[in-house]
Every structure is written in structure tokens, then in C-alpha cells.
Amino acid sequence: MSKNFELMQQAQIGIGGSAALTGLAIGSTQPATVAEPAVGRIMVPDSAVREESLKLVQRLFLAPGQGAPKVVTFVGVEQGNGCSRLCAVSANLLAESVSGSVCLLEGDFRGPSLPALFGVDNHHGLSDALRQDGSIRNFARRVARDNLWLLSCGSLGPDALTSLSSDRMKHRMEELRREFDYVLIDAPPLTAYADAMIFGRLSDGAVLVVEANATRREAALRVADSLKSSRIPVLGVVLNKRTFPIPGALYKRL
């Protein structure tokens, strides 16, 4: 067991009191390095971030046996904790690891960031699918690789946010389940908006993202209690932006 995973197990006991959660600490010995962004390609994480993100993907989606989740909501406790990028990197690594189709859904209507991460625009997506007819695939686009799709939040109208709780939204989510083998949803932070609760109820569970040295324990506890009271399974807790004061190669040997 890695020291990173040990650290996150201790942290999650303080947050949720359950040792059954999948926990990971994602960070590096220095700020993450990325390649220059290009159209249709996600920025490449450094090796440490990639390694820990791949562990998360394997434990969530690729564990042996039955019952692995198909639709997962990634949600941060607060704004700016790296949840969107973690969700995007996880979707890209999952698509790299499987032959099936993976759809990345932008669920943050107020501050969408996934299109920019892949170097595409946000003019056509979920909000359009909620107003118009046609296959859900018509509103998504391939990005980065042949089996990875992005469904952005799309053009926003006056009823865009209220439509998230509509029957039409439920039908579109059911269609996503049929059309794609995996769906990863990037939801807005729970301390700011309730949208993530809607996506959580329509998915198989949530991955909770907390930021090292920034997320307050009280806020994380409130969020975990809200998910529990809404009967949304917490599939994992990720301690993001964790930094290590010693070289990574030496850290792995400890």
C-alpha cells in the first residue's frame, strides 16, 4: 500500500468515519507540469498526478467482479479545488484503459471548464439536448481519443438551470447510460450550489474532492452528511493538490 493511500485513509476517517471508502491523495513534489494545450487534447498531467489518477480509475471502474459503477459524479467541496481537471484526467485515463465508450459530462452551467481543457468551444451540449430532440450523441463530440466524448453544458437559456430537475433530464441521463459504457460528470461545488445533488441522484454515486490544506473539516463533514441524507453513495474521497516536501522517487521507497 502506498504512503499516499495510507494518508488518504486517515483523512477520510476524519471526514466520513468510514474505512470502506476508496481514498487517494493526488499531488506531486512540485506544481503539476502540463503540455501545451491543443484542440481536442487534454493537458497532460505530470507522472505523479497520472499515477494517482489511474489508481482512482482502476479502483472505481476496473475492479474485478460485479457492481462497478457506470455513471459517477465528481464533486468538490468548494470552488477551485481541481475537481474539473481531476474528472477530465480520469475520463481520459479510463478511455485509454478500456475499449468501450466514455462520455465526460459538463455539469457546471455557471462556470464550465471542461471545454477549455480540451481546447473546444461550448456552444452545443446538455442544455440544448434538454430543449431539442435527437440522439444524445448528436450533442456530444469526440475529444482526445476515438472512444472519449465530451457533452458540454451548451448554450444557456433562461430555463437551463431549472431543466436540470425535469423529467426530460432523467430521460436524457437514461439515454446516456444506454449510449455510453461510462459517464463521468463534473458537477459544481456542493458548498455553493445544489446542482451536484441532482447529478448525484441520477448517477451510481459520487467522488468527493477535497483540497489539501484548504478544505475545512466542518465543510467536508456537512457535504458528506448531505450526500448521505440524499442517499447518494460516496464512492471515494480524493485529497487533491497534496504536495510532498521530499523527492518523489525517495518518497515511494519510504
C-alpha positions, 0 to 999 in steps of 0.5 A: 500500500502506498504512503499516499493511500495510507494518508488518504485513509486517515483523512477520510476517517476524519471526514466520513468515519468510514474505512470502506471508502476508496481514498487517494491523495493526488499531488506531486513534489512540485506544481503539476507540469502540463503540455501545451494545450491543443484542440481536442487534447487534454493537458497532460498531467505530470507522472505523479498526478497520472499515477494517482489518477489511474489508481482512482480509475482502476479502483472505481471502474476496473475492479474485478467482479460485479457492481462497478459503477457506470455513471459517477459524479465528481464533486468538490467541496468548494470552488477551485479545488481541481475537481474539473481537471481531476474528472477530465484526467480520469475520463481520459485515463479510463478511455485509454484503459478500456475499449468501450465508450466514455462520455465526460459530462459538463455539469457546471452551467455557471462556470464550465471548464471542461471545454477549455481543457480540451481546447473546444468551444461550448456552444452545443451540449446538455442544455440544448439536448434538454430543449431539442430532440435527437440522439444524445450523441448528436450533442456530444463530440469526440475529444482526445481519443476515438472512444472519449466524448465530451457533452458540454453544458451548451448554450444557456437559456433562461430555463437551463438551470431549472431543466436540470430537475425535469423529467426530460433530464432523467430521460436524457441521463437514461439515454446516456447510460444506454449510449455510453459504457461510462459517464463521468460528470463534473458537477459544481461545488456542493458548498455553493450550489445544489446542482451536484445533488441532482447529478448525484441522484441520477448517477451510481454515486459520487467522488468527493474532492477535497483540497489539501490544506484548504478544505475545512473539516466542518465543510467536508463533514456537512457535504458528506452528511448531505450526500448521505441524507440524499442517499447518494453513495460516496464512492471515494474521497480524493485529497487533491493538490497534496504536495510532498516536501521530499523527492518523489522517487525517495518518497515511494521507497519510504 
